[in-house]
Amino acid sequence: MKFYTSIPKKLQGFYEDELISYQTEYTRGNLNKAWHHLERAHIIGQKYPYAHSYVHWKMLQFGFKIKSTKEILGQIPRLVFGGVKSFVGKIPVGNPGGANVPPLKPFPIAEDLQQIFIKAGVS
């Protein structure tokens, strides 16, 4: 079993870019675009406990912002267990992380995100 800890440096910039894009769109009031960037940050960081948990924290905050009980209640267990699942390498690859999708269901990864993983040398 492989234990994951922190996000690789070659992947960190892509993860941070998505979080910056999230914050930019959020500040502008473009909530759909902001959420899209959170989902992308989730997919990029989901193998790594801190990065994974941080995105779920941001998703929980987003749930409060849009007053979505479903998102708030859906993010609490994801926030609690997501980092643990990452640490032991048991994540549903490609899952965008929102309460609108099953928490354990894998999803196909978008081509541009696949290219990010290739550039960063991670699979």
N, C-alpha and C positions, 0 to 999 in steps of 0.2 A: 504494500500500500504506500502511495506517495503522499507525503504531507506537504501542503502548500502553505506558504507564509505570506510574504509580501509580493506585490506585483513586480514583475521584471522591469528593469530600467528602460529597456527598449519598448515596452508596452505602456509605461507610465505616461508618456507624453500624449498618446492617443486617448487614454482614459481622461487625463486632465483637460484635453481639448473638448471632449464631450461635456464635461462638467462646466467648463467656461461657457460653452455654447448654450447649455441649459440655463445658466444664470443670466446670460445676455437676453435670451428669449423670454425668460420669466420676468425680468425687469421691464421688458418692453410690453408685457401683457400678452405675449403670444404663447398661451398656455399649451396648445396642442404641439407646437414646435418644441417648447421647453420639455414636455413629457417625452417626446421622441428622443431627445438627447439623453434624458435620464435612462431610457430603455437601452440605448446604445452603450452608455457607460456601464450599465448593469451587465450586458453581454460581454463587454471587454474585461470587466473586473470580477466577474462572478467566480472565478477559480481561486481568488485570493481573499482571505477572510476580512481584512480591514476594508479593502476597496468594495467588496460585496456588501458588507454591513453598512458602509457609508452611503452607498446608493440607496439602500432600503431606508435609511434614516431620511435622506432627501425626499424619497417617495412618500414617506409618512408625513413629512412637513407639507409636501404638495397636496396630499389628501386633506389636510387641515385647511390649506389655502382655498381649495375648491369646495370645501365643505362636503366631502364625499365620505359618508359613513362606511361604505363598502371598501374604499381604498384604505381608510384608517384602520379598520378592523382586519383587512387583508395584509397590511404591512406589519402589524405587530408580530405575528408568528414568523414572518419572513425575516424580520429584524432580529428576532431572538435566535432562530435556528439557521439562518442563511450562512453566517460566518462559520459556524461549526461544520456544516455540510461542505463548505469550501475547504476548510482545513484538512478534512479527510478525503478530499477529492471525489465527493459524491454529489455533484451538481447536475441539474438538467441542462445540458449544453444548449445555448441559443435562447433559453427562456428569457423573455424581456423583463420579468420581475414584477409586473403590475398585478393588482388584485383581479384584473379582468381575464387572467389566464390561470390555468391550474399550476400550482407552485412546483410540481414535480415533473411537468411535461417538457421534454426537450422540443426545440424548434429548429428549423433550418436557419443557418446563419447567412445573412445577406452577403452578397459577393464582395462588396466594398469592405465589410468587416473581416471577411476571410482574408482579403489582401492585407489588412492591417496585421493580422496574426502571422501571416507569411513574412511580411517585412520585419516584424519583431522577432521572428525565429521561434515562435511558440505555437503549440498546436492545441 
